[in-house]
Amino acid sequence: MSGGVHRFPVRVYYEDTDFSGVVYHAGYLRFLERGRTEMLRDLGVDQASLFGAEPPLGFAVARLEIDFRRPARMDDLLEVETRVADVGGASLTMAQRITRGGDPLVDATVRVAAVSRGRAVRLPGDLARLLRG
C-alpha cells in the first residue's frame, strides 16, 4: 500500500466477458471485491478469522455507486486501486478505481456494513483504528 492506496492486479479471462469479449458489467463487481479483500488482507485483517470469532463478524455491501468509463477486454491486465474513504461506527466506505495502463475504466464508491448474525454491529475498536490508518 502506497500513499493510502492499495493496488491489486487482475487479468481479464474469457469467463469475465460477454459474447463480444468485453467485460460484462457484473464482472467489475468481482474485481472490486477482490481489491477490497486483498487490501484488508495486506493490512493484516483475516476475514475468515473474524467470521469464525465469537461473535462472528463479516462485511456486507450496503451501498455501491459505480461509473463505467471505458470497457475492459479479454486478456487485459487491470489494476484495482482501493483506499479507505471513511470509517463509521458500523460501516466502512472505500473509494475504488479500476485502471488499464493508468487509464481509468471504472470508478466506484462502496460502503460495507459490519454485520454479525444478520444484524449491523459496531466495528471493533482495534479494527476501526487500523482502518483509519
C-alpha positions as CSV (number, residue, x, y, z in Angstrom):
1,M,0.0,0.0,0.0
2,S,1.5,3.3,-1.1
3,G,0.1,6.7,-0.1
4,G,-3.0,5.0,1.4
5,V,-3.9,3.4,-1.9
6,H,-3.8,-0.4,-2.3
7,R,-3.1,-1.7,-5.7
8,F,-4.1,-5.2,-6.9
9,P,-3.5,-6.6,-10.4
10,V,-6.3,-8.5,-12.2
11,R,-6.2,-10.3,-15.6
12,V,-9.4,-10.4,-17.6
13,Y,-10.3,-14.0,-18.5
14,Y,-12.7,-15.3,-21.0
15,E,-15.2,-16.1,-18.2
16,D,-15.3,-12.4,-17.3
17,T,-16.5,-11.3,-20.7
18,D,-19.7,-11.4,-22.7
19,F,-20.0,-12.8,-26.2
20,S,-18.1,-9.8,-27.7
21,G,-15.0,-10.2,-25.5
22,V,-15.8,-7.2,-23.3
23,V,-16.0,-7.5,-19.6
24,Y,-19.7,-8.0,-18.5
25,H,-20.8,-5.3,-16.1
26,A,-21.1,-7.6,-13.1
27,G,-17.6,-8.8,-13.7
28,Y,-16.3,-5.5,-12.4
29,L,-18.0,-6.1,-9.1
30,R,-15.9,-9.2,-8.6
31,F,-12.8,-7.3,-9.4
32,L,-13.7,-4.6,-6.9
33,E,-14.5,-7.3,-4.2
34,R,-11.1,-8.9,-4.8
35,G,-9.4,-5.4,-4.4
36,R,-11.2,-4.8,-1.1
37,T,-10.4,-8.3,0.2
38,E,-6.7,-8.0,-0.7
39,M,-6.4,-4.6,0.8
40,L,-7.8,-5.9,4.1
41,R,-5.5,-8.9,3.9
42,D,-2.5,-6.7,3.3
43,L,-3.5,-4.7,6.4
44,G,-3.4,-7.9,8.4
45,V,-7.2,-8.4,8.6
46,D,-8.1,-12.1,8.4
47,Q,-11.7,-12.1,7.3
48,A,-12.1,-15.9,7.9
49,S,-10.9,-15.4,11.5
50,L,-13.3,-12.5,12.0
51,F,-16.2,-14.7,10.7
52,G,-15.1,-17.6,12.9
53,A,-14.8,-15.5,16.0
54,E,-17.4,-15.2,18.8
55,P,-19.4,-13.2,18.0
56,P,-18.8,-13.7,14.2
57,L,-18.1,-10.5,12.2
58,G,-18.5,-10.1,8.4
59,F,-19.0,-7.4,5.9
60,A,-22.0,-6.8,3.6
61,V,-22.2,-4.3,0.8
62,A,-24.8,-1.7,1.8
63,R,-24.3,0.8,-1.0
64,L,-22.5,0.8,-4.3
65,E,-22.1,3.7,-6.7
66,I,-20.3,2.8,-9.9
67,D,-19.3,4.8,-13.1
68,F,-18.3,2.8,-16.1
69,R,-16.0,4.9,-18.2
70,R,-14.3,2.5,-20.7
71,P,-14.6,-1.2,-21.4
72,A,-12.0,-3.8,-20.5
73,R,-11.5,-6.7,-22.9
74,M,-10.3,-10.3,-22.7
75,D,-6.7,-10.7,-21.6
76,D,-6.3,-7.0,-20.4
77,L,-4.2,-6.6,-17.3
78,L,-6.1,-4.3,-15.0
79,E,-5.2,-2.7,-11.7
80,V,-7.8,-2.3,-8.9
81,E,-7.0,0.7,-6.6
82,T,-8.6,0.8,-3.2
83,R,-8.4,3.3,-0.4
84,V,-10.4,3.8,2.8
85,A,-12.5,6.9,2.4
86,D,-14.4,6.9,5.7
87,V,-14.7,4.7,8.8
88,G,-18.0,5.0,10.6
89,G,-19.3,3.3,13.7
90,A,-20.7,0.2,11.9
91,S,-19.6,0.8,8.3
92,L,-16.6,1.4,6.1
93,T,-16.6,3.4,2.8
94,M,-14.0,2.7,0.2
95,A,-13.1,4.6,-3.0
96,Q,-12.1,2.2,-5.8
97,R,-10.9,2.6,-9.3
98,I,-10.1,0.0,-12.0
99,T,-7.4,1.1,-14.5
100,R,-5.7,-0.3,-17.5
101,G,-2.2,1.1,-18.1
102,G,-3.1,4.0,-15.8
103,D,-6.3,4.9,-17.8
104,P,-9.4,4.9,-15.6
105,L,-12.1,2.3,-16.7
106,V,-14.3,2.2,-13.6
107,D,-14.8,4.4,-10.5
108,A,-16.7,3.1,-7.5
109,T,-17.6,4.1,-4.0
110,V,-18.6,1.1,-1.8
111,R,-20.0,1.3,1.7
112,V,-19.8,-2.0,3.6
113,A,-21.6,-2.6,6.9
114,A,-20.1,-4.7,9.7
115,V,-22.6,-7.5,10.4
116,S,-23.0,-10.3,12.9
117,R,-25.7,-12.9,12.7
118,G,-27.6,-10.8,10.1
119,R,-27.5,-7.5,12.1
120,A,-25.4,-4.4,11.8
121,V,-22.8,-4.1,14.6
122,R,-20.2,-1.6,15.5
123,L,-16.7,-2.2,14.2
124,P,-14.4,-3.4,16.9
125,G,-12.2,-0.5,18.1
126,D,-8.9,-2.1,17.1
127,L,-10.2,-2.8,13.6
128,A,-11.6,0.7,13.2
129,R,-8.3,2.3,14.3
130,L,-6.4,0.1,11.9
131,L,-8.7,1.1,9.0
132,R,-8.4,4.8,9.9
133,G,-4.7,4.4,9.4
